[in-house]
Amino acid sequence: MSLRNELWMWKKEKVAEVVSNNLKRKKHEVWILQDVKDILEKVKELIPEGSTVAVGGSLTLLDTGILDILRRGKYNFLDRYSAKTREEIEEIYRKSFWADYYLTSANAVTEDGKLVFLDGNGNRVAAVVYGPRNVIVVVSVNKVVKNVEEARERLRYISPMNSKRLNLETPCAKTGFCADCSSPQRICDYFMVVESGVRQPGRFKILLTLEDFGL
């Protein structure tokens, strides 16, 4: 490993320690994980066979191979990506509220331990807030920001890439910059912050990764 990479890894580890401690103070369960292998092992450890599992739309879940684990495992996986019609995916969205485990990523996490989400349909933020018994959030240290205001700025910077990834006909998918548009395909209608987990200690299980995933 080069000196540059060593220094960046040292910095990530220090950031992860601060964020982890603050998330734990807010009554979340937290693990700092090094790489994909550690992430997949932790996911399999956390989710018992036979559990009903649902996911929110997430490039991180795809990048890490978590979706493959869920499809090949002995779970009742409500696979949103298997839906062939709008009616089928809406049914999966609704069934997700009764899942034993709901997996997703966050769009940002603040240094003081707030989880920040931005959604188009609202199904993901709705399930994160209420419904599934357990919420597993896989989020990389590269998504850590100082505060909620910085999270908003990060999302304005990142959202055009998500629109491009989804092949949407939005202004930002053409220009690369947020236009705060009113496009019917806009994917940033619902902004939500999880301030703490004190009402349901341990419901949120945060896998804080040192390796970068998602956007």
Buried (B, 14 or more C-beta within 10 A) or exposed (E): EEEEEEEEBEEBEEBBEEBBEBBBEBBBBBBBBEEBEBBBEBBBEBBEEEBBBBBBBBBBBBBBBBBEBBEEBEBBBBBBEEBEEEEEBEEBBBBBBEBBBBBBBBBBBBBBBBBBBBBBBEBBBBBBEEBBEBBBBBBBBBBBBEEBEBBBEBBBEBBBBBBBEEEBEBBBBEEEEBBEEEBEEBBBEBBBBBEBBEEBEEBBBBBBBBBEBBB
